[in-house]
Each structure stands twice: as C-alpha cells, then as structure tokens.
Amino acid sequence: MTQDAPHARYPLTQGVNPWLVTCSVMLPTFMEVLDTAIASVALPYIAGSLSASNSEATWVLTSYLVANAVILPASNWFGRRFGRKRFLLTCVIIFTVASFFCGAAPSLGIILLARILQGAGGGALQPISQSILLESFPPAERSKSMAAYGLGIVVAPVLGPTLGGWLTDTFSWRYAFYINIPVGVLAVFMIMRFIHDPPYIKNAKVSPFDNVGFGLLIVWTGCLQVVLDKGQEDDWFGAIWVRWAVGALIVAFLLWVWRSWTNPKGLVDLHVLRDRNFRTGCLMIAMLGMCIYITIAILPLYYQEILGYTAFAAGLVVGPRGIGSFIGSPLIGFLGSRVDNRKLLCAGFLGFAACYYIFGSVNLEIGPYTLLIPITLTGFALSFVFVPLATMTTATIPNSEMGNATGLFNMLRNIGGSIGIAMATTALIRRSALHQTYLGEHLSPSSAVLQQKSTMLSAYLGRQLGPAASRPGTYGLLYGKLIQQSALLAYVDIFRWTAVLAVICAICVWLFKKPPKHVKAPQGMH
C-alpha cells in the first residue's frame, strides 16, 4: 500500500509502469529534436534537387521555427481543452504525416507548406511531453525521469547530423524526413497504449480560446517570416510589397501586444514581463536562439559549400557538438545548486564566443579535425547556458503564471532563431559580393602575381586540354578561386559577428537579480 500511495497522487499512470510513460513521451521529443539536426545537413541537397538557392533552402528551417513558435503559447490551452493525450497524439500524427509530405515534395513551395504543418505539429511536443512526464512520477523520482528524458534530447543532436548525412549520401535527402515516419508510428502506438489523462484534465473548465490574439500572432509572425526570407531578393525596402508587409507586421504586433496586455484571458499574458528576471531572460533567449540556429544552419553549409565535404562527412564533423552537450549536462546539474547561475551563464556565453572566434580564423586549408575541439566545446558551453538561463528567468515567477511564462519564453527562442538564420543567409550573399568586389580590384591584368599564376595555369591546362582551351580555362579557374575565397571571408564575418553577439549575452547576464538558492528549472523550459 505504501508503494502505491505516491502514484495514487499522480493518477496519470493508471497502473502503467511510469518508465513506459517516459519512453512514450521521449520518442516524439527525440523525433522533433532529431529532425532539426538532420534537416540542417541536407540543406544543400534540398536546394540542388528543388532548383533553389542555398538562401532559399534555409526557409526549410525558418518556416518550421515560426510555425513552431506560433503553437507554443497555445499548447497549454489545447492540452486542457482536448486532453493532453489526445492533443499529443494529434501533434505526433500531424508531425509524422507532414514529414512524409516534406520527403515527397516536388517543389520548394510544397516543402515549405509541409514544414509549416510539421512545425505546427511539433510546437507542443516538448512542453506537453514534459507535463505528462512530471506528473507520472512522485516528486522523489522526478529527477531520475527528467535525466532519462534529457538523455534523449541530448542524444538526438549527436545522431542527427551524422544520420542525416548518411541518409542523404546513401539514399536521398528525402529520407532525412522519411526517417520520422517509423518513429512517429511507434510513438503513436505507445501513447495510445500507455498514456492517460488525470481526472483534473478530463473535468477541467477551460476559458474560451483567444481567436483574435491567436490570429494577430499568426499575422505578425507570418509577415516577419516573409520579410526576412524574401526581403533580400527584392532589395528590402526598395520593394513596395516589403514596405506593406512591414507595415502589417508593425500594426499586427502592436495590436497583439495591446490585446495580450488588456485581455485577462488572452492567449499570452504579457504582464509577466513586469518581472525583471523574466524580462531579461526573454531578451537573452531571443539572442541565444539567434546564436544557436546560426550555428545549426551555417556550419554544415560551410563544410559542404566551401570545403566540398559530403553531407555524411559534414555530419561527422559537426556531430561532436552533441557530445560536448552530453558531457556538460551532468556537470551543470552538479554545479547548478552550488554556484551562482549568473557565473555559469557568463562562462557558457564566453566559452561559446571563444569557440566562434576560433571559427572566424579558418581558411581553405583546414582538415576535418582542425575544428574538432572548438566544435565539441561549443556544445559543452551551451550546456552551461540552457538550464541556468531557464532557472534564472523563472526564479521569481509564481507557479500560477509558469505555463504562460514558459510558452512566451520558448516562442521568443524560436523567433530569435528564425531571425538569426535569415540574417546569416542575407549576410552570406551580401558579404560575399562585397568581398568579391574588393578582391577583384586587386586582380588587374597588369598585376605581376596574376600574370605569373595565369602563365603557370595556362601551361598546365595547355598540356591537358590543348592550347585553344588553356586561356579560357585559366581565367575560369582563377574566377572560381575568387568566388570561393569571397565566400570564405563572408563565413568568417558571420562567425565573428556571432562571437560578438555571445559576448553581449555574457554582459547582459548581470542584468539578472540573484535568485533564491535551490531554484529548479520548471517544466517546458528547453
């Protein structure tokens, strides 16, 4: 009787072994995290297959993030209105079906629509899964369950790039999405079999859905997405449609803020921003989202586009980032309750900045192991950011406002990530063109160095291709080298700017007020 008593207080299990519940909710979360890591490695192949540029291919990431961000604040309402089990099942089914359409997409437009649908399905997977998990264990055993759950989240970034690269090289980039289908089917079976809603969810009285607030949120995030992704093509404010879209964005955003501030039953309650720590944490999670997703999107592109690595090789090279997180997670768990979290946060951001400063010193001669240590340390440093940042942000938030706070917190992380990816891809295009112009100014026909190199190349190509083709081939090789070097310098610029952004984050850490001791990170903060 004494053994059953703790679980009687948490009727979600209803006789089911809580570790089966852990496996059931870990699967969809693992699938969602894995998908982001896999898709980033396959971007150049998606671009080539669908006749798109690399900047257009990054829309595959940003469209998912924005759709994900829109659903996050509403996940708590949907879970209470329809039941967490039913809502989780629906999300997993939507995510799995959308994964099939992503893999089968014949054009860029279709895959973007499928990714938006996939993002809508994936938005609630982590917060709903964590809510179910925490209620399936008595308080004394929750740390073990969260450790097992966190292991799945940490393993996914380790496997993702390597698995995505192998699938892309061996079969097709489409299998980077098809891999979600068997995982999703297994998750649906386990959720149906082992997950149950507690009585208070079944009998909950839910306030009416904030249709106006949700609609305004969709409008301003959608306009933001379109402007960020398409503005570069039409010279930003030089295009009339961009000015109209920005105007709609501003109006919808202001109306959403007013609605969220004045409506006590709105989708998001912005009064939580009165709290200094939460306000600071929201600013920092947006900047952190920019840093992280720039890393996810740009680093695999660098290895594939500049150094000519295959998707599998690029996945192997960037995979150690997950290993660094795997090593750092237990350490931060040990230090979190013993050291001021502001110091841990500052150390994590400075470590991230140092790694990206090292990335900013690359050249065309580096090998696959040159950046092994900084890539691994990037993951290690980020493990010193996530949990302390969540803990500091919510340290002074009452439990009654925690669901609203975590939804807003995670939404801003995704929006920051979408902005970061868009800014990085725009910078790649513009900085490459700028560096190409600068380098081209020093390649005048009268340059002694150019004449010497072109004579040597012409002599070599003359023996291989014949005298008639040697001169055009020589200038073609020199121009190709110019393009490659210009692109390299653009990547270096982005790496260094990301390092500066991380340093700014390290400074902003000290805006936090020191929280009470032994404050734990709440559910839904990831």
C-alpha positions, 0 to 999 in steps of 0.5 A: 500500500505504501508503494502505491500511495505516491502514484495514487497522487499522480493518477496519470499512470493508471497502473502503467509502469511510469518508465513506459510513460517516459519512453512514450513521451521521449520518442516524439521529443527525440523525433522533433529534436532529431529532425532539426539536426538532420534537416540542417545537413541536407540543406544543400541537397534540398536546394540542388534537387528543388532548383533553389538557392542555398538562401532559399533552402534555409526557409526549410528551417525558418518556416518550421521555427515560426510555425513552431513558435506560433503553437507554443503559447497555445499548447497549454490551452489545447492540452486542457481543452482536448486532453493532453493525450489526445492533443499529443497524439494529434501533434505526433500524427500531424508531425509524422504525416507532414514529414512524409509530405516534406520527403515527397515534395516536388517543389520548394513551395510544397516543402515549405507548406509541409514544414509549416504543418510539421512545425505546427505539429511539433510546437507542443511536443516538448512542453506537453511531453514534459507535463505528462512526464512530471506528473507520472512520477512522485516528486522523489523520482522526478529527477531520475525521469527528467535525466532519462528524458534529457538523455534523449534530447541530448542524444538526438543532436549527436545522431542527427547530423551524422544520420542525416548525412548518411541518409542523404549520401546513401539514399536521398535527402528525402529520407532525412524526413522519411526517417520520422515516419517509423518513429512517429508510428511507434510513438503513436502506438505507445501513447495510445497504449500507455498514456492517460489523462488525470481526472483534473484534465478530463473535468477541467473548465477551460476559458474560451480560446483567444481567436483574435490574439491567436490570429494577430500572432499568426499575422505578425509572425507570418509577415516577419517570416516573409520579410526576412526570407524574401526581403533580400531578393527584392532589395528590402525596402526598395520593394513596395510589397516589403514596405506593406508587409512591414507595415502589417507586421508593425500594426499586427504586433502592436495590436497583439501586444495591446490585446495580450496586455488588456485581455485577462484571458488572452492567449499570452499574458504579457504582464509577466514581463513586469518581472525583471528576471523574466524580462531579461531572460526573454531578451537573452533567449531571443539572442541565444536562439539567434546564436544557436540556429546560426550555428545549426544552419551555417556550419554544415553549409560551410563544410559542404559549400566551401570545403566540398565535404559530403553531407555524411562527412559534414555530419561527422564533423559537426556531430561532436557538438552533441557530445560536448552537450552530453558531457556538460549536462551532468556537470551543470546539474552538479554545479547548478545548486552550488554556484551562482547561475549568473557565473555559469551563464557568463562562462557558457556565453564566453566559452561559446564566443571563444569557440566562434572566434576560433571559427572566424580564423579558418581558411581553405586549408583546414582538415576535418579535425582542425575544428574538432575541439572548438566544435565539441566545446561549443556544445559543452558551453551551451550546456552551461547556458540552457538550464541556468538561463531557464532557472534564472528567468523563472526564479521569481515567477509564481507557479500560477503564471509558469505555463504562460511564462514558459510558452512566451519564453520558448516562442521568443527562442524560436523567433530569435532563431528564425531571425538569426538564420535569415540574417546569416543567409542575407549576410552570406550573399551580401558579404560575399559580393562585397568581398568579391568586389574588393578582391577583384580590384586587386586582380588587374591584368597588369598585376605581376602575381596574376600574370605569373599564376595565369602563365603557370595555369595556362601551361598546365591546362595547355598540356591537358586540354590543348592550347585553344582551351588553356586561356579560357580555362585559366581565367575560369579557374582563377574566377572560381578561386575568387568566388570561393575565397569571397565566400570564405571571408563572408563565413568568417564575418558571420562567425565573428559577428556571432562571437560578438553577439555571445559576448553581449549575452555574457554582459547582459547576464548581470542584468539578472537579480540573484535568485533564491538558492535551490531554484529548479528549472520548471517544466517546458523550459528547453 
